[in-house]
Amino acid sequence: MEELRAEIDRIDVALFDLFAERLGYIHRAPAIKAPNGIPADVPERVRTVVENARRHAEARGLDPDLYGDFWERMVAQAIATEEDMLKPKAR
């Protein structure tokens, strides 16, 4: 059981590495969006990302509702981060 738990822990760390990598791209998005007049929240893109998550989950035998909900929350946080970064800075 110890070996199994160690492997699960290893995978969890790898997932967090990927989430951190994803967040790095989120932090880069406002620099592209701002000069092009693109808002942080693009509903069509949000739908696509969540639908992709659900499809990828289902294709792997995972619960699409669970992962769809998780992705919705993750995307909502990404949008909030981008909105904060897009706000004009106080002088």
DONU-956283 format. One record per atom (N, C-alpha, C): residue number from 1; residue in one letter; atom name; x, y, z. Coordinates in nm, 2 decimals, m for minus. Layout:
REM residues N
site num->NUM residu->a atome->CA c1->X c2->Y c3->Z
...
This chain:
REM residues 91
site num->1 residu->m atome->N c1->0.08 c2->m0.12 c3->0.00
site num->1 residu->m atome->CA c1->0.00 c2->0.00 c3->0.00
site num->1 residu->m atome->C c1->0.09 c2->0.13 c3->0.00
site num->2 residu->e atome->N c1->0.20 c2->0.12 c3->0.07
site num->2 residu->e atome->CA c1->0.29 c2->0.24 c3->0.08
site num->2 residu->e atome->C c1->0.34 c2->0.28 c3->m0.06
site num->3 residu->e atome->N c1->0.37 c2->0.18 c3->m0.14
site num->3 residu->e atome->CA c1->0.42 c2->0.20 c3->m0.28
site num->3 residu->e atome->C c1->0.31 c2->0.27 c3->m0.36
site num->4 residu->l atome->N c1->0.19 c2->0.21 c3->m0.35
site num->4 residu->l atome->CA c1->0.08 c2->0.27 c3->m0.43
site num->4 residu->l atome->C c1->0.05 c2->0.41 c3->m0.39
site num->5 residu->r atome->N c1->0.06 c2->0.44 c3->m0.26
site num->5 residu->r atome->CA c1->0.04 c2->0.58 c3->m0.21
site num->5 residu->r atome->C c1->0.15 c2->0.67 c3->m0.26
site num->6 residu->a atome->N c1->0.27 c2->0.62 c3->m0.26
site num->6 residu->a atome->CA c1->0.38 c2->0.70 c3->m0.31
site num->6 residu->a atome->C c1->0.36 c2->0.74 c3->m0.46
site num->7 residu->e atome->N c1->0.31 c2->0.64 c3->m0.54
site num->7 residu->e atome->CA c1->0.29 c2->0.67 c3->m0.68
site num->7 residu->e atome->C c1->0.18 c2->0.77 c3->m0.70
site num->8 residu->i atome->N c1->0.07 c2->0.76 c3->m0.62
site num->8 residu->i atome->CA c1->m0.04 c2->0.86 c3->m0.62
site num->8 residu->i atome->C c1->0.02 c2->1.00 c3->m0.59
site num->9 residu->d atome->N c1->0.10 c2->1.00 c3->m0.48
site num->9 residu->d atome->CA c1->0.16 c2->1.13 c3->m0.44
site num->9 residu->d atome->C c1->0.24 c2->1.19 c3->m0.55
site num->10 residu->r atome->N c1->0.32 c2->1.10 c3->m0.62
site num->10 residu->r atome->CA c1->0.41 c2->1.15 c3->m0.73
site num->10 residu->r atome->C c1->0.32 c2->1.21 c3->m0.84
site num->11 residu->i atome->N c1->0.21 c2->1.14 c3->m0.88
site num->11 residu->i atome->CA c1->0.12 c2->1.19 c3->m0.98
site num->11 residu->i atome->C c1->0.06 c2->1.33 c3->m0.94
site num->12 residu->d atome->N c1->0.02 c2->1.34 c3->m0.81
site num->12 residu->d atome->CA c1->m0.04 c2->1.46 c3->m0.76
site num->12 residu->d atome->C c1->0.06 c2->1.58 c3->m0.78
site num->13 residu->v atome->N c1->0.19 c2->1.55 c3->m0.75
site num->13 residu->v atome->CA c1->0.29 c2->1.66 c3->m0.76
site num->13 residu->v atome->C c1->0.30 c2->1.70 c3->m0.91
site num->14 residu->a atome->N c1->0.30 c2->1.60 c3->m1.00
site num->14 residu->a atome->CA c1->0.31 c2->1.62 c3->m1.14
site num->14 residu->a atome->C c1->0.19 c2->1.70 c3->m1.19
site num->15 residu->l atome->N c1->0.07 c2->1.68 c3->m1.14
site num->15 residu->l atome->CA c1->m0.05 c2->1.76 c3->m1.17
site num->15 residu->l atome->C c1->m0.03 c2->1.90 c3->m1.13
site num->16 residu->f atome->N c1->0.02 c2->1.92 c3->m1.01
site num->16 residu->f atome->CA c1->0.05 c2->2.06 c3->m0.97
site num->16 residu->f atome->C c1->0.15 c2->2.13 c3->m1.05
site num->17 residu->d atome->N c1->0.25 c2->2.06 c3->m1.09
site num->17 residu->d atome->CA c1->0.35 c2->2.12 c3->m1.19
site num->17 residu->d atome->C c1->0.28 c2->2.16 c3->m1.32
site num->18 residu->l atome->N c1->0.19 c2->2.08 c3->m1.37
site num->18 residu->l atome->CA c1->0.11 c2->2.12 c3->m1.49
site num->18 residu->l atome->C c1->0.02 c2->2.24 c3->m1.46
site num->19 residu->f atome->N c1->m0.05 c2->2.24 c3->m1.35
site num->19 residu->f atome->CA c1->m0.13 c2->2.35 c3->m1.31
site num->19 residu->f atome->C c1->m0.05 c2->2.48 c3->m1.31
site num->20 residu->a atome->N c1->0.07 c2->2.47 c3->m1.25
site num->20 residu->a atome->CA c1->0.16 c2->2.59 c3->m1.24
site num->20 residu->a atome->C c1->0.20 c2->2.63 c3->m1.38
site num->21 residu->e atome->N c1->0.23 c2->2.54 c3->m1.46
site num->21 residu->e atome->CA c1->0.27 c2->2.57 c3->m1.60
site num->21 residu->e atome->C c1->0.15 c2->2.64 c3->m1.67
site num->22 residu->r atome->N c1->0.03 c2->2.59 c3->m1.65
site num->22 residu->r atome->CA c1->m0.09 c2->2.64 c3->m1.71
site num->22 residu->r atome->C c1->m0.11 c2->2.79 c3->m1.67
site num->23 residu->l atome->N c1->m0.09 c2->2.81 c3->m1.54
site num->23 residu->l atome->CA c1->m0.11 c2->2.94 c3->m1.48
site num->23 residu->l atome->C c1->0.00 c2->3.04 c3->m1.54
site num->24 residu->g atome->N c1->0.11 c2->2.99 c3->m1.57
site num->24 residu->g atome->CA c1->0.21 c2->3.08 c3->m1.64
site num->24 residu->g atome->C c1->0.16 c2->3.13 c3->m1.77
site num->25 residu->y atome->N c1->0.09 c2->3.05 c3->m1.84
site num->25 residu->y atome->CA c1->0.03 c2->3.10 c3->m1.97
site num->25 residu->y atome->C c1->m0.09 c2->3.19 c3->m1.94
site num->26 residu->i atome->N c1->m0.16 c2->3.17 c3->m1.84
site num->26 residu->i atome->CA c1->m0.27 c2->3.26 c3->m1.80
site num->26 residu->i atome->C c1->m0.21 c2->3.40 c3->m1.77
site num->27 residu->h atome->N c1->m0.10 c2->3.40 c3->m1.70
site num->27 residu->h atome->CA c1->m0.03 c2->3.53 c3->m1.67
site num->27 residu->h atome->C c1->0.02 c2->3.60 c3->m1.80
site num->28 residu->r atome->N c1->0.05 c2->3.53 c3->m1.90
site num->28 residu->r atome->CA c1->0.09 c2->3.59 c3->m2.03
site num->28 residu->r atome->C c1->m0.02 c2->3.64 c3->m2.11
site num->29 residu->a atome->N c1->m0.14 c2->3.59 c3->m2.09
site num->29 residu->a atome->CA c1->m0.26 c2->3.63 c3->m2.17
site num->29 residu->a atome->C c1->m0.29 c2->3.78 c3->m2.17
site num->30 residu->p atome->N c1->m0.30 c2->3.84 c3->m2.06
site num->30 residu->p atome->CA c1->m0.33 c2->3.98 c3->m2.06
site num->30 residu->p atome->C c1->m0.25 c2->4.07 c3->m2.15
site num->31 residu->a atome->N c1->m0.12 c2->4.04 c3->m2.16
site num->31 residu->a atome->CA c1->m0.03 c2->4.12 c3->m2.25
site num->31 residu->a atome->C c1->m0.07 c2->4.11 c3->m2.39
site num->32 residu->i atome->N c1->m0.14 c2->4.00 c3->m2.43
site num->32 residu->i atome->CA c1->m0.19 c2->3.98 c3->m2.56
site num->32 residu->i atome->C c1->m0.33 c2->4.04 c3->m2.58
site num->33 residu->k atome->N c1->m0.41 c2->4.01 c3->m2.48
site num->33 residu->k atome->CA c1->m0.55 c2->4.06 c3->m2.48
site num->33 residu->k atome->C c1->m0.57 c2->4.21 c3->m2.48
site num->34 residu->a atome->N c1->m0.49 c2->4.27 c3->m2.39
site num->34 residu->a atome->CA c1->m0.51 c2->4.42 c3->m2.37
site num->34 residu->a atome->C c1->m0.50 c2->4.50 c3->m2.49
site num->35 residu->p atome->N c1->m0.39 c2->4.49 c3->m2.57
site num->35 residu->p atome->CA c1->m0.37 c2->4.57 c3->m2.69
site num->35 residu->p atome->C c1->m0.47 c2->4.53 c3->m2.80
site num->36 residu->n atome->N c1->m0.53 c2->4.42 c3->m2.79
site num->36 residu->n atome->CA c1->m0.62 c2->4.37 c3->m2.89
site num->36 residu->n atome->C c1->m0.77 c2->4.39 c3->m2.85
site num->37 residu->g atome->N c1->m0.79 c2->4.45 c3->m2.74
site num->37 residu->g atome->CA c1->m0.93 c2->4.47 c3->m2.69
site num->37 residu->g atome->C c1->m1.00 c2->4.34 c3->m2.66
site num->38 residu->i atome->N c1->m0.93 c2->4.24 c3->m2.62
site num->38 residu->i atome->CA c1->m1.00 c2->4.11 c3->m2.59
site num->38 residu->i atome->C c1->m1.02 c2->4.11 c3->m2.44
site num->39 residu->p atome->N c1->m1.14 c2->4.09 c3->m2.39
site num->39 residu->p atome->CA c1->m1.17 c2->4.08 c3->m2.25
site num->39 residu->p atome->C c1->m1.11 c2->3.95 c3->m2.19
site num->40 residu->a atome->N c1->m1.10 c2->3.95 c3->m2.06
site num->40 residu->a atome->CA c1->m1.06 c2->3.83 c3->m1.99
site num->40 residu->a atome->C c1->m1.16 c2->3.72 c3->m2.01
site num->41 residu->d atome->N c1->m1.28 c2->3.75 c3->m2.00
site num->41 residu->d atome->CA c1->m1.39 c2->3.65 c3->m2.01
site num->41 residu->d atome->C c1->m1.44 c2->3.65 c3->m2.15
site num->42 residu->v atome->N c1->m1.41 c2->3.54 c3->m2.22
site num->42 residu->v atome->CA c1->m1.46 c2->3.51 c3->m2.36
site num->42 residu->v atome->C c1->m1.55 c2->3.39 c3->m2.35
site num->43 residu->p atome->N c1->m1.68 c2->3.41 c3->m2.33
site num->43 residu->p atome->CA c1->m1.77 c2->3.29 c3->m2.30
site num->43 residu->p atome->C c1->m1.76 c2->3.18 c3->m2.40
site num->44 residu->e atome->N c1->m1.74 c2->3.21 c3->m2.53
site num->44 residu->e atome->CA c1->m1.73 c2->3.10 c3->m2.63
site num->44 residu->e atome->C c1->m1.61 c2->3.01 c3->m2.60
site num->45 residu->r atome->N c1->m1.50 c2->3.08 c3->m2.56
site num->45 residu->r atome->CA c1->m1.37 c2->3.01 c3->m2.53
site num->45 residu->r atome->C c1->m1.39 c2->2.92 c3->m2.40
site num->46 residu->v atome->N c1->m1.46 c2->2.98 c3->m2.30
site num->46 residu->v atome->CA c1->m1.49 c2->2.91 c3->m2.18
site num->46 residu->v atome->C c1->m1.57 c2->2.78 c3->m2.21
site num->47 residu->r atome->N c1->m1.67 c2->2.80 c3->m2.29
site num->47 residu->r atome->CA c1->m1.75 c2->2.68 c3->m2.32
site num->47 residu->r atome->C c1->m1.67 c2->2.57 c3->m2.39
site num->48 residu->t atome->N c1->m1.58 c2->2.61 c3->m2.48
site num->48 residu->t atome->CA c1->m1.50 c2->2.52 c3->m2.55
site num->48 residu->t atome->C c1->m1.40 c2->2.45 c3->m2.46
site num->49 residu->v atome->N c1->m1.34 c2->2.52 c3->m2.37
site num->49 residu->v atome->CA c1->m1.25 c2->2.46 c3->m2.27
site num->49 residu->v atome->C c1->m1.32 c2->2.36 c3->m2.18
site num->50 residu->v atome->N c1->m1.43 c2->2.40 c3->m2.13
site num->50 residu->v atome->CA c1->m1.51 c2->2.31 c3->m2.04
site num->50 residu->v atome->C c1->m1.56 c2->2.19 c3->m2.12
site num->51 residu->e atome->N c1->m1.61 c2->2.21 c3->m2.24
site num->51 residu->e atome->CA c1->m1.65 c2->2.09 c3->m2.32
site num->51 residu->e atome->C c1->m1.54 c2->2.00 c3->m2.35
site num->52 residu->n atome->N c1->m1.42 c2->2.06 c3->m2.38
site num->52 residu->n atome->CA c1->m1.30 c2->1.97 c3->m2.40
site num->52 residu->n atome->C c1->m1.27 c2->1.89 c3->m2.28
site num->53 residu->a atome->N c1->m1.28 c2->1.96 c3->m2.16
site num->53 residu->a atome->CA c1->m1.25 c2->1.88 c3->m2.03
site num->53 residu->a atome->C c1->m1.34 c2->1.77 c3->m2.02
site num->54 residu->r atome->N c1->m1.47 c2->1.79 c3->m2.04
site num->54 residu->r atome->CA c1->m1.57 c2->1.69 c3->m2.02
site num->54 residu->r atome->C c1->m1.54 c2->1.57 c3->m2.12
site num->55 residu->r atome->N c1->m1.51 c2->1.61 c3->m2.24
site num->55 residu->r atome->CA c1->m1.49 c2->1.51 c3->m2.35
site num->55 residu->r atome->C c1->m1.36 c2->1.43 c3->m2.31
site num->56 residu->h atome->N c1->m1.26 c2->1.49 c3->m2.27
site num->56 residu->h atome->CA c1->m1.13 c2->1.42 c3->m2.24
site num->56 residu->h atome->C c1->m1.15 c2->1.33 c3->m2.12
site num->57 residu->a atome->N c1->m1.23 c2->1.38 c3->m2.02
site num->57 residu->a atome->CA c1->m1.26 c2->1.30 c3->m1.90
site num->57 residu->a atome->C c1->m1.34 c2->1.17 c3->m1.94
site num->58 residu->e atome->N c1->m1.44 c2->1.19 c3->m2.02
site num->58 residu->e atome->CA c1->m1.53 c2->1.08 c3->m2.06
site num->58 residu->e atome->C c1->m1.45 c2->0.98 c3->m2.14
site num->59 residu->a atome->N c1->m1.36 c2->1.03 c3->m2.23
site num->59 residu->a atome->CA c1->m1.28 c2->0.94 c3->m2.31
site num->59 residu->a atome->C c1->m1.19 c2->0.85 c3->m2.23
site num->60 residu->r atome->N c1->m1.16 c2->0.90 c3->m2.11
site num->60 residu->r atome->CA c1->m1.07 c2->0.82 c3->m2.02
site num->60 residu->r atome->C c1->m1.14 c2->0.75 c3->m1.91
site num->61 residu->g atome->N c1->m1.27 c2->0.74 c3->m1.92
site num->61 residu->g atome->CA c1->m1.35 c2->0.67 c3->m1.82
site num->61 residu->g atome->C c1->m1.36 c2->0.74 c3->m1.69
site num->62 residu->l atome->N c1->m1.35 c2->0.88 c3->m1.70
site num->62 residu->l atome->CA c1->m1.36 c2->0.96 c3->m1.58
site num->62 residu->l atome->C c1->m1.50 c2->1.03 c3->m1.58
site num->63 residu->d atome->N c1->m1.54 c2->1.08 c3->m1.47
site num->63 residu->d atome->CA c1->m1.67 c2->1.14 c3->m1.46
site num->63 residu->d atome->C c1->m1.67 c2->1.28 c3->m1.52
site num->64 residu->p atome->N c1->m1.74 c2->1.29 c3->m1.64
site num->64 residu->p atome->CA c1->m1.73 c2->1.42 c3->m1.71
site num->64 residu->p atome->C c1->m1.79 c2->1.54 c3->m1.63
site num->65 residu->d atome->N c1->m1.89 c2->1.51 c3->m1.54
site num->65 residu->d atome->CA c1->m1.95 c2->1.61 c3->m1.46
site num->65 residu->d atome->C c1->m1.85 c2->1.67 c3->m1.36
site num->66 residu->l atome->N c1->m1.78 c2->1.58 c3->m1.29
site num->66 residu->l atome->CA c1->m1.68 c2->1.62 c3->m1.19
site num->66 residu->l atome->C c1->m1.58 c2->1.70 c3->m1.26
site num->67 residu->y atome->N c1->m1.52 c2->1.65 c3->m1.37
site num->67 residu->y atome->CA c1->m1.41 c2->1.73 c3->m1.43
site num->67 residu->y atome->C c1->m1.46 c2->1.85 c3->m1.51
site num->68 residu->g atome->N c1->m1.58 c2->1.85 c3->m1.56
site num->68 residu->g atome->CA c1->m1.64 c2->1.97 c3->m1.61
site num->68 residu->g atome->C c1->m1.65 c2->2.08 c3->m1.51
site num->69 residu->d atome->N c1->m1.70 c2->2.04 c3->m1.39
site num->69 residu->d atome->CA c1->m1.72 c2->2.13 c3->m1.28
site num->69 residu->d atome->C c1->m1.58 c2->2.19 c3->m1.23
site num->70 residu->f atome->N c1->m1.49 c2->2.10 c3->m1.22
site num->70 residu->f atome->CA c1->m1.35 c2->2.14 c3->m1.18
site num->70 residu->f atome->C c1->m1.29 c2->2.24 c3->m1.28
site num->71 residu->w atome->N c1->m1.31 c2->2.21 c3->m1.41
site num->71 residu->w atome->CA c1->m1.25 c2->2.30 c3->m1.51
site num->71 residu->w atome->C c1->m1.33 c2->2.43 c3->m1.51
site num->72 residu->e atome->N c1->m1.46 c2->2.43 c3->m1.49
site num->72 residu->e atome->CA c1->m1.53 c2->2.56 c3->m1.48
site num->72 residu->e atome->C c1->m1.47 c2->2.65 c3->m1.36
site num->73 residu->r atome->N c1->m1.44 c2->2.58 c3->m1.25
site num->73 residu->r atome->CA c1->m1.39 c2->2.66 c3->m1.14
site num->73 residu->r atome->C c1->m1.25 c2->2.71 c3->m1.17
site num->74 residu->m atome->N c1->m1.17 c2->2.62 c3->m1.23
site num->74 residu->m atome->CA c1->m1.03 c2->2.66 c3->m1.27
site num->74 residu->m atome->C c1->m1.03 c2->2.78 c3->m1.37
site num->75 residu->v atome->N c1->m1.12 c2->2.77 c3->m1.47
site num->75 residu->v atome->CA c1->m1.13 c2->2.87 c3->m1.57
site num->75 residu->v atome->C c1->m1.18 c2->3.00 c3->m1.50
site num->76 residu->a atome->N c1->m1.28 c2->2.99 c3->m1.41
site num->76 residu->a atome->CA c1->m1.33 c2->3.11 c3->m1.35
site num->76 residu->a atome->C c1->m1.22 c2->3.18 c3->m1.27
site num->77 residu->q atome->N c1->m1.13 c2->3.10 c3->m1.21
site num->77 residu->q atome->CA c1->m1.02 c2->3.16 c3->m1.13
site num->77 residu->q atome->C c1->m0.92 c2->3.23 c3->m1.23
site num->78 residu->a atome->N c1->m0.90 c2->3.16 c3->m1.34
site num->78 residu->a atome->CA c1->m0.81 c2->3.22 c3->m1.45
site num->78 residu->a atome->C c1->m0.86 c2->3.35 c3->m1.50
site num->79 residu->i atome->N c1->m0.99 c2->3.36 c3->m1.52
site num->79 residu->i atome->CA c1->m1.06 c2->3.48 c3->m1.57
site num->79 residu->i atome->C c1->m1.04 c2->3.59 c3->m1.46
site num->80 residu->a atome->N c1->m1.06 c2->3.56 c3->m1.33
site num->80 residu->a atome->CA c1->m1.04 c2->3.66 c3->m1.23
site num->80 residu->a atome->C c1->m0.90 c2->3.71 c3->m1.22
site num->81 residu->t atome->N c1->m0.81 c2->3.62 c3->m1.24
site num->81 residu->t atome->CA c1->m0.66 c2->3.65 c3->m1.24
site num->81 residu->t atome->C c1->m0.64 c2->3.75 c3->m1.36
site num->82 residu->e atome->N c1->m0.69 c2->3.71 c3->m1.48
site num->82 residu->e atome->CA c1->m0.67 c2->3.80 c3->m1.59
site num->82 residu->e atome->C c1->m0.73 c2->3.94 c3->m1.57
site num->83 residu->e atome->N c1->m0.86 c2->3.94 c3->m1.52
site num->83 residu->e atome->CA c1->m0.93 c2->4.06 c3->m1.50
site num->83 residu->e atome->C c1->m0.85 c2->4.15 c3->m1.41
site num->84 residu->d atome->N c1->m0.79 c2->4.09 c3->m1.30
site num->84 residu->d atome->CA c1->m0.71 c2->4.17 c3->m1.21
site num->84 residu->d atome->C c1->m0.58 c2->4.23 c3->m1.28
site num->85 residu->m atome->N c1->m0.52 c2->4.15 c3->m1.36
site num->85 residu->m atome->CA c1->m0.40 c2->4.19 c3->m1.44
site num->85 residu->m atome->C c1->m0.44 c2->4.30 c3->m1.54
site num->86 residu->l atome->N c1->m0.56 c2->4.29 c3->m1.59
site num->86 residu->l atome->CA c1->m0.60 c2->4.39 c3->m1.70
site num->86 residu->l atome->C c1->m0.64 c2->4.52 c3->m1.64
site num->87 residu->k atome->N c1->m0.67 c2->4.53 c3->m1.51
site num->87 residu->k atome->CA c1->m0.71 c2->4.66 c3->m1.45
site num->87 residu->k atome->C c1->m0.60 c2->4.76 c3->m1.46
site num->88 residu->p atome->N c1->m0.64 c2->4.88 c3->m1.49
site num->88 residu->p atome->CA c1->m0.53 c2->4.99 c3->m1.49
site num->88 residu->p atome->C c1->m0.47 c2->5.00 c3->m1.35
site num->89 residu->k atome->N c1->m0.34 c2->5.01 c3->m1.35
site num->89 residu->k atome->CA c1->m0.27 c2->5.02 c3->m1.22
site num->89 residu->k atome->C c1->m0.28 c2->5.16 c3->m1.17
site num->90 residu->a atome->N c1->m0.31 c2->5.17 c3->m1.03
site num->90 residu->a atome->CA c1->m0.31 c2->5.30 c3->m0.97
site num->90 residu->a atome->C c1->m0.18 c2->5.37 c3->m0.96
site num->91 residu->r atome->N c1->m0.17 c2->5.50 c3->m0.98
site num->91 residu->r atome->CA c1->m0.04 c2->5.57 c3->m0.98
site num->91 residu->r atome->C c1->m0.02 c2->5.64 c3->m0.85
